[in-house]
Amino acid sequence: MRSTRLRNRAAAMVATLVAAVLVPLAAQAPAQAATNGATGTAAWTPQIYPLFSGEWVQRNVASGDRNTALVACSLASGIACVSVGQGDGKHSVFHLFKCDTRSLSNFVDALAVRNNQTGGAQVHFWGPRYSTKIPANGVITTVPDYATYDFNRLDIC
């Protein structure tokens, strides 16, 4: 009887340890859009962290309006505007101006940037395999999806 209790306790302990390891690993998995049979692919929410005081994000910009939103966002000098797809045909447009390094999440596709900063400041995206620097020339620059998916950091100086 005693050995049965010991085996039950040991099994419970192993199950608890496995759960303690697997649950945090699942939380770290890369974002992927879930499918919904009725509506197709679900959207995701791109994030840049941190957004500083005075910086903002405009969500749900239609694909046809993305470039107009980037230009409107970056009319003032000293501004860098980043647009990235949300997986549902819409985009999030970020209005950034503070020189700092930020973390990215859910940057999957349709990345476009209009850098209207002064002093030659670049918008620099990088990840484990790819890196790109976008000059301060006021031109809308698009980035291939394979690189966008790799990016996990952004610096706008």
Backbone as CSV, one residue per row, in Angstrom:
resi,resn,N_x,N_y,N_z,CA_x,CA_y,CA_z,C_x,C_y,C_z
1,MET,0.823,-1.189,0.000,0.000,0.000,0.000,0.870,1.257,0.000
2,ARG,1.926,1.224,0.815,2.803,2.382,0.902,3.486,2.650,-0.438
3,SER,3.903,1.598,-1.151,4.571,1.802,-2.434,3.599,2.360,-3.476
4,THR,2.311,2.032,-3.384,1.318,2.580,-4.294,1.189,4.079,-4.086
5,ARG,1.155,4.513,-2.841,1.070,5.954,-2.563,2.318,6.682,-3.061
6,LEU,3.462,6.082,-2.875,4.703,6.704,-3.337,4.702,6.839,-4.863
7,ARG,4.236,5.795,-5.559,4.176,5.860,-7.019,3.191,6.932,-7.471
8,ASN,2.036,7.043,-6.809,1.044,8.060,-7.157,1.607,9.463,-6.935
9,ARG,2.293,9.643,-5.818,2.905,10.958,-5.547,3.985,11.279,-6.578
10,ALA,4.789,10.275,-6.910,5.848,10.491,-7.898,5.244,10.849,-9.249
11,ALA,4.186,10.170,-9.658,3.531,10.468,-10.937,2.950,11.876,-10.929
12,ALA,2.331,12.275,-9.823,1.771,13.623,-9.716,2.877,14.667,-9.787
13,MET,3.997,14.383,-9.160,5.128,15.316,-9.162,5.686,15.474,-10.579
14,VAL,5.820,14.372,-11.302,6.312,14.425,-12.679,5.349,15.222,-13.553
15,ALA,4.052,14.984,-13.417,3.060,15.721,-14.206,3.132,17.214,-13.914
16,THR,3.312,17.587,-12.663,3.425,18.998,-12.292,4.675,19.627,-12.901
17,LEU,5.787,18.914,-12.857,7.031,19.443,-13.429,6.919,19.595,-14.940
18,VAL,6.314,18.643,-15.614,6.140,18.735,-17.064,5.273,19.940,-17.407
19,ALA,4.178,20.127,-16.683,3.304,21.278,-16.925,4.040,22.585,-16.668
20,ALA,4.874,22.624,-15.640,5.619,23.845,-15.306,6.602,24.218,-16.409
21,VAL,7.107,23.231,-17.136,8.045,23.498,-18.226,7.304,23.816,-19.525
22,LEU,6.257,23.051,-19.847,5.590,23.206,-21.136,4.728,24.454,-21.241
23,VAL,4.053,24.871,-20.197,3.176,26.041,-20.270,3.964,27.308,-20.599
24,PRO,5.083,27.603,-19.907,5.848,28.807,-20.296,6.416,28.717,-21.713
25,LEU,6.802,27.516,-22.158,7.315,27.389,-23.521,6.234,27.678,-24.543
26,ALA,5.027,27.250,-24.285,3.924,27.527,-25.206,3.653,29.020,-25.287
27,ALA,3.811,29.733,-24.182,3.572,31.179,-24.171,4.612,31.927,-24.999
28,GLN,5.804,31.333,-25.178,6.867,31.984,-25.929,6.825,31.663,-27.419
29,ALA,5.940,30.816,-27.852,5.865,30.431,-29.260,5.577,31.649,-30.122
30,PRO,6.109,31.706,-31.354,5.848,32.858,-32.218,4.364,32.980,-32.542
31,ALA,3.952,34.220,-32.734,2.543,34.475,-33.038,2.198,33.904,-34.398
32,GLN,1.073,33.237,-34.458,0.567,32.738,-35.718,-0.915,32.995,-35.751
33,ALA,-1.398,33.298,-36.913,-2.830,33.557,-37.035,-3.593,32.248,-36.934
34,ALA,-4.629,32.254,-36.129,-5.499,31.092,-36.017,-6.539,31.159,-37.125
35,THR,-6.962,29.996,-37.597,-7.971,30.009,-38.636,-9.345,29.805,-38.038
36,ASN,-10.293,30.392,-38.694,-11.684,30.273,-38.299,-12.414,29.855,-39.560
37,GLY,-13.028,28.707,-39.549,-13.660,28.170,-40.750,-14.642,29.126,-41.391
38,ALA,-15.361,29.914,-40.613,-16.386,30.797,-41.164,-15.803,32.072,-41.749
39,THR,-14.757,32.618,-41.130,-14.266,33.924,-41.551,-12.868,33.910,-42.138
40,GLY,-12.183,32.777,-42.159,-10.836,32.735,-42.707,-9.806,32.963,-41.616
41,THR,-8.684,33.593,-41.971,-7.582,33.792,-41.038,-7.890,34.913,-40.056
42,ALA,-7.603,34.673,-38.799,-7.814,35.686,-37.770,-6.657,36.681,-37.798
43,ALA,-6.888,37.859,-37.300,-5.875,38.914,-37.287,-4.972,38.780,-36.068
44,TRP,-3.885,39.521,-36.092,-2.997,39.650,-34.949,-2.794,41.132,-34.690
45,THR,-2.203,41.472,-33.559,-2.000,42.875,-33.192,-0.507,43.160,-33.091
46,PRO,0.065,43.860,-34.077,1.483,44.231,-33.996,1.703,45.218,-32.841
47,GLN,2.850,45.084,-32.196,3.189,45.949,-31.067,4.626,46.452,-31.193
48,ILE,4.829,47.692,-30.769,6.167,48.254,-30.569,6.208,48.673,-29.110
49,TYR,7.244,48.198,-28.400,7.346,48.533,-26.981,8.735,49.048,-26.676
50,PRO,8.861,50.157,-26.003,7.776,51.005,-25.509,7.368,52.050,-26.541
51,LEU,6.163,52.555,-26.389,5.736,53.786,-27.053,5.866,54.880,-26.003
52,PHE,6.582,55.935,-26.330,6.830,57.005,-25.371,5.731,58.064,-25.437
53,SER,5.701,58.926,-24.446,4.705,59.991,-24.370,4.692,60.782,-25.676
54,GLY,3.522,60.957,-26.269,3.376,61.682,-27.524,3.433,60.792,-28.750
55,GLU,3.903,59.555,-28.603,3.895,58.604,-29.707,2.557,57.861,-29.690
56,TRP,2.138,57.355,-30.855,0.834,56.707,-30.906,0.782,55.687,-32.036
57,VAL,-0.290,54.911,-32.033,-0.527,53.935,-33.090,-1.957,54.090,-33.585
58,GLN,-2.123,54.035,-34.892,-3.439,54.057,-35.523,-3.699,52.647,-36.053
59,ARG,-4.758,52.017,-35.584,-5.076,50.636,-35.964,-6.113,50.604,-37.092
60,ASN,-6.175,49.458,-37.737,-7.218,49.138,-38.720,-7.242,50.072,-39.932
61,VAL,-6.063,50.443,-40.415,-5.958,51.256,-41.629,-6.090,50.311,-42.825
62,ALA,-7.013,50.597,-43.724,-7.226,49.764,-44.906,-5.977,49.745,-45.781
63,SER,-5.742,48.634,-46.466,-4.552,48.504,-47.324,-4.443,49.641,-48.331
64,GLY,-5.568,50.026,-48.937,-5.563,51.101,-49.919,-5.239,52.465,-49.336
65,ASP,-5.362,52.603,-48.029,-5.100,53.884,-47.354,-3.762,53.917,-46.620
66,ARG,-3.019,52.817,-46.669,-1.775,52.725,-45.906,-0.781,53.824,-46.256
67,ASN,-0.486,54.031,-47.533,0.514,55.029,-47.916,0.069,56.442,-47.544
68,THR,-1.215,56.736,-47.707,-1.741,58.044,-47.308,-1.576,58.238,-45.804
69,ALA,-1.849,57.189,-45.029,-1.693,57.262,-43.572,-0.230,57.463,-43.185
70,LEU,0.692,56.818,-43.900,2.121,57.006,-43.615,2.555,58.443,-43.886
71,VAL,2.106,59.009,-44.989,2.467,60.395,-45.323,1.867,61.343,-44.287
72,ALA,0.587,61.167,-43.964,-0.071,62.045,-42.981,0.612,61.934,-41.620
73,CYS,1.004,60.739,-41.266,1.671,60.505,-39.976,3.001,61.248,-39.891
74,SER,3.729,61.298,-41.000,5.097,61.815,-40.967,5.250,63.188,-41.607
75,LEU,4.201,63.999,-41.637,4.316,65.332,-42.232,5.302,66.218,-41.487
76,ALA,5.320,66.151,-40.181,6.267,66.957,-39.395,7.664,66.367,-39.524
77,SER,8.677,67.219,-39.576,10.041,66.696,-39.601,10.369,66.126,-38.226
78,GLY,11.251,65.162,-38.216,11.626,64.507,-36.968,10.783,63.296,-36.643
79,ILE,9.916,62.885,-37.558,8.995,61.780,-37.308,9.360,60.583,-38.185
80,ALA,9.272,59.392,-37.614,9.385,58.145,-38.374,8.066,57.409,-38.221
81,CYS,7.493,56.971,-39.329,6.213,56.254,-39.292,6.409,54.861,-39.862
82,VAL,5.898,53.886,-39.124,6.045,52.478,-39.453,4.662,51.874,-39.586
83,SER,4.410,51.212,-40.696,3.138,50.518,-40.913,3.425,49.032,-41.078
84,VAL,2.593,48.205,-40.424,2.763,46.757,-40.524,1.391,46.101,-40.581
85,GLY,1.311,45.001,-41.330,0.046,44.307,-41.508,-0.470,43.661,-40.234
86,GLN,-1.788,43.559,-40.156,-2.467,42.944,-39.015,-3.025,41.566,-39.363
87,GLY,-2.795,41.084,-40.588,-3.249,39.763,-40.976,-4.673,39.697,-41.473
88,ASP,-5.375,40.818,-41.471,-6.767,40.843,-41.914,-6.964,41.826,-43.065
89,GLY,-5.859,42.191,-43.738,-5.945,43.158,-44.823,-5.849,44.598,-44.341
90,LYS,-5.681,44.791,-43.047,-5.547,46.132,-42.477,-4.161,46.281,-41.862
91,HIS,-3.834,47.527,-41.489,-2.491,47.837,-41.017,-2.547,48.647,-39.727
92,SER,-1.454,48.541,-38.961,-1.226,49.414,-37.809,-0.129,50.394,-38.199
93,VAL,-0.368,51.694,-37.993,0.610,52.728,-38.337,1.103,53.360,-37.037
94,PHE,2.416,53.267,-36.799,3.041,53.782,-35.586,3.725,55.111,-35.880
95,HIS,3.478,56.132,-35.060,4.047,57.475,-35.147,5.130,57.555,-34.057
96,LEU,6.399,57.598,-34.480,7.523,57.508,-33.538,8.463,58.689,-33.712
97,PHE,9.051,59.159,-32.617,10.039,60.226,-32.743,11.146,60.154,-31.702
98,LYS,10.985,59.399,-30.642,12.008,59.336,-29.593,13.102,58.358,-29.989
99,CYS,14.326,58.856,-29.912,15.493,58.043,-30.235,15.688,56.993,-29.143
100,ASP,15.431,55.743,-29.491,15.577,54.657,-28.527,15.419,53.329,-29.255
101,THR,15.850,52.259,-28.616,15.661,50.913,-29.135,14.383,50.342,-28.551
102,ARG,13.600,49.697,-29.394,12.313,49.138,-28.968,12.236,47.666,-29.354
103,SER,11.323,46.954,-28.708,11.031,45.560,-29.020,9.804,45.501,-29.924
104,LEU,9.786,44.516,-30.812,8.672,44.315,-31.730,8.008,42.974,-31.445
105,SER,6.697,42.941,-31.603,6.005,41.655,-31.561,4.890,41.660,-32.602
106,ASN,4.646,40.495,-33.151,3.636,40.286,-34.194,3.914,41.116,-35.444
107,PHE,5.163,41.317,-35.767,5.542,41.935,-37.035,5.703,40.781,-38.022
108,VAL,4.684,40.582,-38.870,4.639,39.404,-39.707,4.716,39.761,-41.191
109,ASP,3.967,40.781,-41.624,3.971,41.082,-43.059,3.638,42.540,-43.343
110,ALA,3.798,42.915,-44.610,3.404,44.221,-45.144,4.041,45.393,-44.404
111,LEU,5.336,45.293,-44.091,6.044,46.378,-43.411,6.402,47.478,-44.403
112,ALA,6.031,48.714,-44.064,6.383,49.896,-44.857,6.756,51.018,-43.895
113,VAL,7.721,51.839,-44.300,8.235,52.896,-43.430,8.386,54.181,-44.227
114,ARG,8.022,55.297,-43.597,8.347,56.620,-44.137,9.131,57.339,-43.054
115,ASN,10.414,57.549,-43.310,11.322,58.148,-42.339,11.517,59.618,-42.699
116,ASN,10.968,60.504,-41.893,11.071,61.944,-42.107,11.840,62.594,-40.952
117,GLN,12.792,61.846,-40.389,13.595,62.380,-39.294,14.642,63.354,-39.822
118,THR,15.192,64.122,-38.922,16.226,65.091,-39.286,17.596,64.562,-38.877
119,GLY,18.627,65.187,-39.397,19.988,64.855,-39.006,20.478,63.507,-39.501
120,GLY,19.833,62.962,-40.505,20.287,61.692,-41.064,19.965,60.482,-40.217
121,ALA,19.052,60.610,-39.256,18.689,59.468,-38.404,18.058,58.366,-39.243
122,GLN,18.436,57.145,-38.972,17.922,56.000,-39.712,16.911,55.223,-38.881
123,VAL,16.020,54.529,-39.567,15.149,53.554,-38.925,15.820,52.202,-39.161
124,HIS,16.199,51.549,-38.079,16.953,50.301,-38.175,16.138,49.164,-37.554
125,PHE,15.787,48.168,-38.386,15.129,46.948,-37.927,16.155,45.834,-37.943
126,TRP,16.097,44.950,-36.945,16.957,43.786,-36.993,16.372,42.637,-36.191
127,GLY,16.874,41.456,-36.538,16.485,40.221,-35.870,17.647,39.254,-35.939
128,PRO,17.407,37.984,-35.680,18.500,37.006,-35.680,19.180,36.837,-37.045
129,ARG,18.419,36.981,-38.144,18.994,36.709,-39.466,19.052,37.915,-40.398
130,TYR,18.155,38.878,-40.225,18.067,39.984,-41.177,18.157,41.327,-40.471
131,SER,18.611,42.309,-41.237,18.720,43.673,-40.740,18.494,44.616,-41.914
132,THR,17.839,45.735,-41.654,17.686,46.739,-42.701,17.684,48.118,-42.071
133,LYS,18.281,49.076,-42.766,18.315,50.471,-42.328,17.625,51.312,-43.387
134,ILE,16.690,52.142,-42.933,15.918,52.977,-43.847,16.327,54.429,-43.626
135,PRO,16.861,55.092,-44.660,17.365,56.456,-44.509,16.242,57.476,-44.327
136,ALA,16.624,58.626,-43.810,15.681,59.732,-43.597,15.547,60.519,-44.895
137,ASN,14.762,59.962,-45.824,14.612,60.609,-47.127,13.150,60.918,-47.471
138,GLY,12.222,60.617,-46.577,10.817,60.913,-46.810,10.145,60.024,-47.842
139,VAL,10.811,58.959,-48.258,10.268,58.029,-49.252,9.658,56.835,-48.524
140,ILE,8.539,56.325,-48.997,7.947,55.121,-48.413,8.736,53.914,-48.897
141,THR,9.285,53.181,-47.957,10.097,52.008,-48.238,9.383,50.770,-47.718
142,THR,9.271,49.741,-48.560,8.675,48.481,-48.125,9.775,47.459,-47.867
143,VAL,9.463,46.515,-46.995,10.429,45.490,-46.589,9.810,44.125,-46.894
144,PRO,10.590,43.178,-47.415,10.044,41.845,-47.710,9.505,41.154,-46.449
145,ASP,8.445,40.379,-46.629,7.813,39.700,-45.495,8.762,38.764,-44.761
146,TYR,9.638,38.036,-45.486,10.537,37.096,-44.811,11.452,37.822,-43.822
147,ALA,11.858,39.043,-44.134,12.691,39.816,-43.210,11.843,40.392,-42.085
148,THR,10.648,40.882,-42.422,9.762,41.461,-41.416,9.472,40.459,-40.319
149,TYR,9.196,39.216,-40.688,8.881,38.176,-39.706,10.051,37.928,-38.766
150,ASP,11.275,38.151,-39.245,12.486,37.920,-38.448,12.776,39.055,-37.459
151,PHE,12.325,40.261,-37.762,12.679,41.421,-36.941,12.071,41.315,-35.545
152,ASN,12.902,41.642,-34.548,12.403,41.716,-33.172,12.849,42.987,-32.457
153,ARG,13.607,43.821,-33.138,14.082,45.083,-32.565,13.980,46.198,-33.602
154,LEU,13.864,47.421,-33.086,13.765,48.632,-33.899,14.501,49.748,-33.175
155,ASP,15.271,50.496,-33.927,15.937,51.684,-33.388,15.692,52.803,-34.379
156,ILE,15.264,53.968,-33.911,14.975,55.056,-34.858,15.986,56.199,-34.772
157,CYS,17.229,55.897,-34.442,18.273,56.944,-34.379,19.331,56.740,-35.431
